[in-house]
Amino acid sequence: MEKTKSEQMEKARLGAVGEHNVVSILMQKGWDAFNANCSIKNYKSIDIVCLDSDRSESIESPWKPKTVLIQVKTCRQNNIPIGFNIKQCLDRVYLEQNVKGPYVFVFVKEEGDKYSFRYFILSRKQFIELAYSAHKHYDEGYKREKELNKEALAGLKLKWLEGEGEKATGNHIAYNNPLNGVSCENCWNNIWEE
């Protein structure tokens, strides 16, 4: 079933709320940040540009502030779409070439007309490892009668961002989360890690 125009608008609005909240938090932490989508609608692979003037990009360029390109994914569901399909997630080289920086996942819970937000921050390296290993498990670790549609959109479960894995069941083998039981909730310094 195709999404209605109002559902698409609501999803876009929710995404914009998540991005603006993240920019606000980054600025409260003393980092300069701006939304890349202000100049180009839905800029490819980047939502926010963040700079830390207290850190240098390199020894060769001490005048240049450390800069990161952040992707923000905002969702109400416990399985958050990540902007790649399953086939792309199963190709580590593809991820290495196409993930531009860290990811901030914004989980939104509605309570009447009020929203509450949870923020999960993965470094670029953590995101690549989690996306790759989770989808490799999904591809190879499940008993299936029908072949997996690898063109389907990929997602990460909220519990994986909280550091949990999956226990073995009759349908699949255990999944050992590369976050090793450590939640990435409110780990804002992860944006400065590789």
Secondary structure, DSSP 8 states (H G I E B T S, - for coil): ----HHHHHHHHHHHHHHHHHHHHHHHHTT-EEEEGGGTSTT-TT-SEEEEEEEEES-SS-TTSEEEEEEEEEEESSSEEEEEEEHHHHT-HHHHHHH--S-EEEEEEEEETTEEEEEEEEE-HHHHHHHHHHHHHHHHHSB--SS---TTSEEEEEHHHHTT--B---SSB--B--TTTT---BT-GGGGG--
